[in-house]
Amino acid sequence: MDEIFEQLLHLSGRTETLIAVYDSHDRLQYANTAFRSVYFIEPDEAPLWPDLMRRNFELGRGTVIRTGNFDEWLRSTQSRRGKIGYRAFETDLCDGRWFWMTEAVQKSGWMLCIASDITSLRAHGRIVRQDRDQAIKASYTDELTGVANRRFVMARVDDMLTAARHGNNGCLAVFDIDNFKRINDRLGHHAGDVVLRDFAHRIHQIVRRNDCFGRVGGEEFVLVMPATGPEDAVAMVERMLTVIRFSRPLPESPDFSYTCSAGIAACTPSDSASDLYRRADQALYAAKLSGRDRVRAA
């Protein structure tokens, strides 16, 4: 097996196909020469994917990123990156080349990326395909906060429940910003929108790569946590609630702070999405009744 592995590494170093492996924290663990050349990665570097994309964006190289706000683009992209087992898409580079990229993700969160140069192929209709991909991306993104929307999140709930029927655990967390109507009434809807964006931004920074976080409506958000038991889920959500307590999102009201409550439910093999969501929502209601700014598990 060691000899086969060495041969694979040797061959991957000689191909023009781009090959890379990221771990569950989205840190590059292996990249062949072709991949490092295209994305300007030194031989001894092992960057996090967000850091790599930010660096190349600022230097105007690597993947074309069409945005005036890199952080908003990153939040939106990370809301979908690594959330499904396999996806394939076209991507273009600042030097004019086009690549067909595939991403295969293990349950552990490790990702294999393979890309081939298709610059000379299928040039006709490329703009149409790019517009189609942008439309698909928009259909899965919450416009206000930039995180995944209800459609995308609930599809990941279905994926988690399918895995649960094969013996894998998982949990769903439902978040609700405390006294949000009072924030809107007292400070205005603009302030309410700022709070929603702040909440999404701060929680998203903590979310693991193979989890899925999104807004399902109003001030309600959900977090899908595959392969996670209730104790780990509660600990993770407690950390998120702590981060929110220390947020001060309104420059014009520096003393303003807010909190949120959360309910967690562990999935079972017999669950439907509505069953799981109902139990998480009931746990959220219990958190609200017991004083808000806390998490309760069903």
C-alpha positions as a Python dict, from the first residue, in 0.01 Angstrom:
ca = {
    (1, 'M'): (0, 0, 0),
    (2, 'D'): (286, 239, 78),
    (3, 'E'): (433, 178, -267),
    (4, 'I'): (96, 244, -433),
    (5, 'F'): (57, 566, -233),
    (6, 'E'): (404, 681, -335),
    (7, 'Q'): (325, 609, -700),
    (8, 'L'): (0, 807, -674),
    (9, 'L'): (185, 1105, -529),
    (10, 'H'): (449, 1080, -800),
    (11, 'L'): (191, 1062, -1079),
    (12, 'S'): (-20, 1346, -936),
    (13, 'G'): (288, 1563, -938),
    (14, 'R'): (334, 1509, -1311),
    (15, 'T'): (-23, 1563, -1431),
    (16, 'E'): (-163, 1896, -1545),
    (17, 'T'): (-489, 1812, -1368),
    (18, 'L'): (-527, 2009, -1044),
    (19, 'I'): (-551, 1790, -732),
    (20, 'A'): (-589, 1907, -372),
    (21, 'V'): (-710, 1774, -38),
    (22, 'Y'): (-856, 1992, 240),
    (23, 'D'): (-922, 1873, 596),
    (24, 'S'): (-1242, 1930, 794),
    (25, 'H'): (-1118, 2276, 901),
    (26, 'D'): (-1069, 2369, 532),
    (27, 'R'): (-690, 2372, 563),
    (28, 'L'): (-494, 2251, 264),
    (29, 'Q'): (-328, 1918, 345),
    (30, 'Y'): (-207, 1821, -1),
    (31, 'A'): (-184, 1993, -340),
    (32, 'N'): (3, 1882, -649),
    (33, 'T'): (232, 2112, -846),
    (34, 'A'): (-39, 2210, -1094),
    (35, 'F'): (-280, 2318, -819),
    (36, 'R'): (-13, 2516, -635),
    (37, 'S'): (87, 2691, -956),
    (38, 'V'): (-268, 2798, -1046),
    (39, 'Y'): (-346, 2927, -693),
    (40, 'F'): (0, 3067, -612),
    (41, 'I'): (76, 2842, -315),
    (42, 'E'): (435, 2791, -206),
    (43, 'P'): (562, 2429, -178),
    (44, 'D'): (573, 2438, 203),
    (45, 'E'): (243, 2628, 251),
    (46, 'A'): (-74, 2477, 401),
    (47, 'P'): (-318, 2772, 406),
    (48, 'L'): (-679, 2775, 512),
    (49, 'W'): (-906, 2802, 208),
    (50, 'P'): (-1060, 3139, 316),
    (51, 'D'): (-712, 3288, 369),
    (52, 'L'): (-596, 3163, 30),
    (53, 'M'): (-899, 3309, -147),
    (54, 'R'): (-866, 3642, 35),
    (55, 'R'): (-498, 3673, -52),
    (56, 'N'): (-550, 3599, -420),
    (57, 'F'): (-854, 3829, -436),
    (58, 'E'): (-652, 4120, -294),
    (59, 'L'): (-371, 4052, -542),
    (60, 'G'): (-606, 4012, -840),
    (61, 'R'): (-507, 3655, -924),
    (62, 'G'): (-641, 3300, -897),
    (63, 'T'): (-1019, 3251, -913),
    (64, 'V'): (-1228, 3538, -1048),
    (65, 'I'): (-1444, 3666, -761),
    (66, 'R'): (-1708, 3908, -881),
    (67, 'T'): (-1788, 4113, -573),
    (68, 'G'): (-1726, 4451, -421),
    (69, 'N'): (-1728, 4300, -71),
    (70, 'F'): (-1507, 3995, -21),
    (71, 'D'): (-1642, 3914, 327),
    (72, 'E'): (-2000, 3896, 198),
    (73, 'W'): (-1888, 3673, -90),
    (74, 'L'): (-1695, 3448, 151),
    (75, 'R'): (-1988, 3411, 390),
    (76, 'S'): (-2223, 3321, 106),
    (77, 'T'): (-1979, 3074, -50),
    (78, 'Q'): (-1888, 2904, 279),
    (79, 'S'): (-2258, 2858, 352),
    (80, 'R'): (-2261, 2600, 71),
    (81, 'R'): (-1899, 2481, 44),
    (82, 'G'): (-1854, 2123, 163),
    (83, 'K'): (-2219, 2078, 266),
    (84, 'I'): (-2299, 1805, 12),
    (85, 'G'): (-2110, 1489, -80),
    (86, 'Y'): (-2027, 1588, -437),
    (87, 'R'): (-2062, 1886, -664),
    (88, 'A'): (-1915, 1997, -997),
    (89, 'F'): (-1897, 2344, -1147),
    (90, 'E'): (-1708, 2571, -1384),
    (91, 'T'): (-1470, 2833, -1250),
    (92, 'D'): (-1265, 3097, -1431),
    (93, 'L'): (-926, 3243, -1345),
    (94, 'C'): (-802, 3599, -1364),
    (95, 'D'): (-558, 3493, -1638),
    (96, 'G'): (-847, 3394, -1867),
    (97, 'R'): (-839, 3017, -1820),
    (98, 'W'): (-1148, 2811, -1732),
    (99, 'F'): (-1156, 2494, -1520),
    (100, 'W'): (-1408, 2219, -1453),
    (101, 'M'): (-1389, 2167, -1076),
    (102, 'T'): (-1523, 1875, -874),
    (103, 'E'): (-1546, 1851, -494),
    (104, 'A'): (-1599, 1521, -313),
    (105, 'V'): (-1653, 1539, 64),
    (106, 'Q'): (-1626, 1257, 319),
    (107, 'K'): (-1849, 1236, 628),
    (108, 'S'): (-1542, 1343, 829),
    (109, 'G'): (-1539, 1672, 637),
    (110, 'W'): (-1223, 1604, 433),
    (111, 'M'): (-1256, 1723, 73),
    (112, 'L'): (-1091, 1610, -251),
    (113, 'C'): (-1077, 1876, -523),
    (114, 'I'): (-993, 1789, -884),
    (115, 'A'): (-995, 2040, -1170),
    (116, 'S'): (-924, 2018, -1542),
    (117, 'D'): (-850, 2300, -1786),
    (118, 'I'): (-1146, 2340, -2025),
    (119, 'T'): (-1044, 2675, -2174),
    (120, 'S'): (-1047, 2537, -2528),
    (121, 'L'): (-1368, 2337, -2479),
    (122, 'R'): (-1733, 2436, -2468),
    (123, 'A'): (-1655, 2805, -2510),
    (124, 'H'): (-1991, 2865, -2678),
    (125, 'G'): (-2256, 2937, -2420),
    (126, 'R'): (-2011, 2985, -2133),
    (127, 'I'): (-2162, 3318, -2028),
    (128, 'V'): (-2507, 3160, -2030),
    (129, 'R'): (-2383, 2877, -1806),
    (130, 'Q'): (-2215, 3126, -1575),
    (131, 'D'): (-2536, 3328, -1545),
    (132, 'R'): (-2722, 3002, -1471),
    (133, 'D'): (-2475, 2915, -1194),
    (134, 'Q'): (-2512, 3262, -1043),
    (135, 'A'): (-2891, 3223, -1048),
    (136, 'I'): (-2865, 2885, -873),
    (137, 'K'): (-2636, 3038, -609),
    (138, 'A'): (-2884, 3322, -551),
    (139, 'S'): (-3171, 3075, -514),
    (140, 'Y'): (-2991, 2912, -218),
    (141, 'T'): (-2880, 3233, -44),
    (142, 'D'): (-3063, 3460, 200),
    (143, 'E'): (-3048, 3804, 42),
    (144, 'L'): (-3020, 4006, 365),
    (145, 'T'): (-2761, 3804, 559),
    (146, 'G'): (-2573, 3619, 284),
    (147, 'V'): (-2599, 3280, 457),
    (148, 'A'): (-2793, 2980, 325),
    (149, 'N'): (-3168, 3017, 294),
    (150, 'R'): (-3449, 2787, 404),
    (151, 'R'): (-3448, 2584, 82),
    (152, 'F'): (-3079, 2494, 108),
    (153, 'V'): (-3083, 2431, 483),
    (154, 'M'): (-3385, 2202, 474),
    (155, 'A'): (-3224, 1999, 196),
    (156, 'R'): (-2928, 1944, 432),
    (157, 'V'): (-3173, 1836, 705),
    (158, 'D'): (-3301, 1572, 464),
    (159, 'D'): (-2943, 1460, 395),
    (160, 'M'): (-2877, 1427, 768),
    (161, 'L'): (-3195, 1225, 822),
    (162, 'T'): (-3098, 990, 538),
    (163, 'A'): (-2764, 933, 712),
    (164, 'A'): (-2947, 874, 1042),
    (165, 'R'): (-3137, 586, 882),
    (166, 'H'): (-2798, 424, 820),
    (167, 'G'): (-2686, 457, 1181),
    (168, 'N'): (-2527, 804, 1182),
    (169, 'N'): (-2626, 1059, 1445),
    (170, 'G'): (-2689, 1428, 1400),
    (171, 'C'): (-2858, 1728, 1560),
    (172, 'L'): (-3064, 2027, 1453),
    (173, 'A'): (-3047, 2358, 1638),
    (174, 'V'): (-3307, 2635, 1599),
    (175, 'F'): (-3206, 2990, 1700),
    (176, 'D'): (-3429, 3288, 1767),
    (177, 'I'): (-3306, 3638, 1849),
    (178, 'D'): (-3456, 3744, 2181),
    (179, 'N'): (-3702, 4036, 2186),
    (180, 'F'): (-3639, 4111, 1820),
    (181, 'K'): (-3972, 4292, 1775),
    (182, 'R'): (-3874, 4526, 2059),
    (183, 'I'): (-3546, 4602, 1878),
    (184, 'N'): (-3737, 4691, 1561),
    (185, 'D'): (-3995, 4900, 1748),
    (186, 'R'): (-3742, 5088, 1960),
    (187, 'L'): (-3452, 5135, 1717),
    (188, 'G'): (-3612, 5093, 1375),
    (189, 'H'): (-3606, 4828, 1105),
    (190, 'H'): (-3262, 4936, 983),
    (191, 'A'): (-3118, 4850, 1323),
    (192, 'G'): (-3305, 4521, 1313),
    (193, 'D'): (-3145, 4439, 978),
    (194, 'V'): (-2801, 4525, 1119),
    (195, 'V'): (-2864, 4286, 1410),
    (196, 'L'): (-2971, 4007, 1173),
    (197, 'R'): (-2658, 4051, 961),
    (198, 'D'): (-2438, 4070, 1270),
    (199, 'F'): (-2590, 3751, 1410),
    (200, 'A'): (-2543, 3564, 1083),
    (201, 'H'): (-2184, 3687, 1048),
    (202, 'R'): (-2078, 3595, 1402),
    (203, 'I'): (-2240, 3253, 1408),
    (204, 'H'): (-2114, 3169, 1060),
    (205, 'Q'): (-1755, 3230, 1172),
    (206, 'I'): (-1788, 2946, 1426),
    (207, 'V'): (-1973, 2693, 1209),
    (208, 'R'): (-1775, 2385, 1111),
    (209, 'R'): (-1720, 2320, 741),
    (210, 'N'): (-1949, 2014, 725),
    (211, 'D'): (-2229, 2182, 925),
    (212, 'C'): (-2487, 2405, 758),
    (213, 'F'): (-2615, 2732, 901),
    (214, 'G'): (-2888, 2943, 748),
    (215, 'R'): (-3180, 3178, 795),
    (216, 'V'): (-3526, 3026, 764),
    (217, 'G'): (-3728, 3343, 812),
    (218, 'G'): (-3760, 3657, 1024),
    (219, 'E'): (-3525, 3635, 1320),
    (220, 'E'): (-3510, 3254, 1311),
    (221, 'F'): (-3199, 3061, 1203),
    (222, 'V'): (-3110, 2692, 1203),
    (223, 'L'): (-2789, 2492, 1228),
    (224, 'V'): (-2765, 2141, 1083),
    (225, 'M'): (-2496, 1935, 1259),
    (226, 'P'): (-2440, 1595, 1094),
    (227, 'A'): (-2245, 1328, 1282),
    (228, 'T'): (-2284, 1522, 1609),
    (229, 'G'): (-2425, 1397, 1939),
    (230, 'P'): (-2645, 1606, 2171),
    (231, 'E'): (-2370, 1687, 2424),
    (232, 'D'): (-2133, 1817, 2156),
    (233, 'A'): (-2417, 2009, 1992),
    (234, 'V'): (-2512, 2180, 2319),
    (235, 'A'): (-2149, 2274, 2388),
    (236, 'M'): (-2113, 2422, 2041),
    (237, 'V'): (-2433, 2625, 2064),
    (238, 'E'): (-2343, 2749, 2414),
    (239, 'R'): (-2024, 2889, 2265),
    (240, 'M'): (-2224, 3063, 1994),
    (241, 'L'): (-2459, 3222, 2246),
    (242, 'T'): (-2159, 3352, 2439),
    (243, 'V'): (-2018, 3516, 2125),
    (244, 'I'): (-2352, 3691, 2065),
    (245, 'R'): (-2370, 3825, 2423),
    (246, 'F'): (-2050, 4023, 2367),
    (247, 'S'): (-2150, 4168, 2031),
    (248, 'R'): (-2209, 4543, 2002),
    (249, 'P'): (-2335, 4579, 1644),
    (250, 'L'): (-2471, 4936, 1646),
    (251, 'P'): (-2201, 5208, 1632),
    (252, 'E'): (-2461, 5477, 1704),
    (253, 'S'): (-2571, 5286, 2016),
    (254, 'P'): (-2245, 5152, 2165),
    (255, 'D'): (-2417, 5018, 2477),
    (256, 'F'): (-2669, 4817, 2280),
    (257, 'S'): (-2640, 4439, 2305),
    (258, 'Y'): (-2869, 4148, 2226),
    (259, 'T'): (-2905, 3779, 2297),
    (260, 'C'): (-3058, 3474, 2138),
    (261, 'S'): (-3212, 3147, 2251),
    (262, 'A'): (-3171, 2803, 2098),
    (263, 'G'): (-3336, 2462, 2098),
    (264, 'I'): (-3165, 2139, 1994),
    (265, 'A'): (-3307, 1805, 1883),
    (266, 'A'): (-3116, 1488, 1797),
    (267, 'C'): (-3240, 1302, 1491),
    (268, 'T'): (-3364, 945, 1505),
    (269, 'P'): (-3398, 692, 1219),
    (270, 'S'): (-3776, 732, 1213),
    (271, 'D'): (-3775, 1114, 1200),
    (272, 'S'): (-3918, 1323, 921),
    (273, 'A'): (-3785, 1675, 875),
    (274, 'S'): (-4103, 1817, 1031),
    (275, 'D'): (-4069, 1583, 1334),
    (276, 'L'): (-3712, 1690, 1398),
    (277, 'Y'): (-3788, 2058, 1347),
    (278, 'R'): (-4088, 2042, 1578),
    (279, 'R'): (-3883, 1894, 1863),
    (280, 'A'): (-3609, 2153, 1818),
    (281, 'D'): (-3872, 2428, 1812),
    (282, 'Q'): (-4028, 2294, 2132),
    (283, 'A'): (-3684, 2301, 2297),
    (284, 'L'): (-3643, 2660, 2178),
    (285, 'Y'): (-3978, 2748, 2337),
    (286, 'A'): (-3857, 2593, 2664),
    (287, 'A'): (-3542, 2809, 2646),
    (288, 'K'): (-3757, 3118, 2600),
    (289, 'L'): (-3984, 3025, 2893),
    (290, 'S'): (-3689, 2963, 3124),
    (291, 'G'): (-3551, 3314, 3075),
    (292, 'R'): (-3408, 3343, 2721),
    (293, 'D'): (-3038, 3369, 2634),
    (294, 'R'): (-2987, 2995, 2680),
    (295, 'V'): (-3002, 2662, 2501),
    (296, 'R'): (-3230, 2369, 2577),
    (297, 'A'): (-3220, 2020, 2428),
    (298, 'A'): (-3533, 1819, 2347),
}
